[in-house]
Amino acid sequence: MEVKIVENQQELEDAFFVRKIVFVEEQNVPPEEEIDELENEAKHFVAYDHNEPIGAGRFRVVEGAGKVERICVLKDKRSTGAGKAIMMKIEEYAKETGIEKLKLNAQTHAIPFYTNLGYDVVSDEFLDAGIPHKTMVKNIYEVKRT
């Protein structure tokens, strides 16, 4: 498995392909809410298994924090480590760009997954696209050697 930062149109289409299957088809998110006006300002990530797209996510900087969004893995590839690999690649990218804090809105069923990656819940439950979520944050920083 390999997680790539999207560099071309095919890789972006691969990320959108996975997102549409997971969010639109599986979770009934309206297509116009899933692919939105923020796509062009986001950095996209896609996970591949033998050149087949199996997971995706996107990252934006919002008010100085890294906003992790649209993390998803195809149903038959869950529990393979793909989700964690995507999150680690995003975190690595965030550190490289000087971001110290990450924020995400987790579907409530996914909170244990993000908790295991060091995220803490910081909000009450709210609905997004009709799905219960809670906001979570994680502070990341490089230890500087002197």
Sequence and secondary structure as in RCSB ss.txt:
>XXXX:A:sequence
MEVKIVENQQELEDAFFVRKIVFVEEQNVPPEEEIDELENEAKHFVAYDHNEPIGAGRFRVVEGAGKVERICVLK
DKRSTGAGKAIMMKIEEYAKETGIEKLKLNAQTHAIPFYTNLGYDVVSDEFLDAGIPHKTMVKNIYEVKRT
>XXXX:A:secstr
 EEEE  SHHHHHHHHHHHIIIIIIIT   HHHHS TTGGGSEEEEEEETTEEEEEEEEEEETTEEEEEEEEE G
GGTTTTHHHHHHHHHHHHHHHTT  EEEEEEEGGGHHHHHHTT EE S  EEETTEEEEEEEEE       
